[in-house]
Amino acid sequence: MTKHIGILTAGGDTPGLNAAIRGVGKAAFGYDMQVIGFRDGFRGLVENRALRFAADSMSGILTVGGTILGTSRDKPHRMQVGGKTLDMTDVIVENYDANHLDVLVCLGGGGTQKNALKLQEAGLNVITMPKTIDNDVACTDVTFGFDTALGIATDAIDRLHSTAHSHHRIIVCEIMGHRAGWLALGAGIAGGADVILLPEIPYDIESVAEAIRERVRGGKKFSIVAVAEGALARDQAQTLQAEESAKAGAKNKQDKKKAKAKLKRLESEYADNTLRLSRQLEALTGLESRVTILGHLQRGGTPSAADRLLATRLGTACADLIQQGEYGIMVASQGDQAVAVALEEVAGNRKLVPVDHPWIESARRVGTNLGD
């Protein structure tokens, strides 16, 4: 019997998504499978906006950024429909059956892994693939999209060096990564940043300022500070941790709702932390400070060779696993192998930078200040 594969891309767009779609599709066609794409993530599956792929549909997309299917951050169990938040899982199950699917392939980050697990629990055959520039999906060495974003962020830091040096300024460069510091750490090391601030290592502003003042005393009148968007000062991190603990320990639904709202307000308050950091450093060092926020620039453009290779490797492995009838898994990259990892091990977990990671050690050995 011919197998029918459904495929969608969910969450933020990431370089390499089209390469992954192509990898799954071309390998699946080799097994004489049918491939059906759903537009705009889980919403497209709910609305049954399907696109049946032919072999020539995969031509020319390997090098294209973004996703030809479109994407969204909709959650199947909490989707906005007609101004209401509804659980659309049953509709997804109906459309899965209506399209005679044997498996649904979901390309996404941490949120997508959780959503896919919920669909598996609803009775669907599901396989996921790990994409995000944040590199924070559990159980995989690397996610596709990370290498491209790393190159973009590194190039930005390279370019900021010349203007920082010319004007004797502090340049604070905010790098994406949510609450994981992989991107800021990698780009900071590769770009020769003088200070790297990560969510995993809450910083002491005086330590950062002193590192910059020490550079000035050594005749270097500029500094580059690479800061992850989720990096916080020690007091901020302690406050946030306390509120997260309060939310986790809430006894009833009402208390949990209040704690969640308070936590959300706190996170919103800390959202402009990079600007606050810049002002503090200017006051403490006497140097002019400027902020560059790279933002979505890091997610755009042509995927790197490494991301194309990774996405193709995982995509073809995904088709092999479907042929073997293995479901309820994420196709992970571990060493040189594509490995099937149970979704239960991935969903709800986040891969953060260990404080004893070799990259951390290397940064310290070349004299980079990490704010601690």
Protein Blocks (a to p, Z undefined) as FASTA:
>chain_A
ZZddddddehjddehjlmmmmmmmmmmmmnopacdddeeijmlmmnopacdddfklmgok
lmpghjfkbpafbdfklcceehiacdfklmmmmmmmmnopabdcddddfklmmmmmmmmm
nopacddddddfklpaghiabdchjlmmmmmmmmmmmmmmmmmmmnopacddddehijaf
klmmmmmmmnopabdcdfklccdfklmmmmmmmmmmnopabdcddddfkbccfklmmmmm
mmmmmmmmpmbfklmmmmmmmmmmmmmmmmmmmmmmmmmmmmmnopacddddfklmlmgc
jddfklmmmmmmmmmmmmmmmmnopghiacddehjbccdddfklmgopacdddfkbfklm
mmmmnopaehZZ
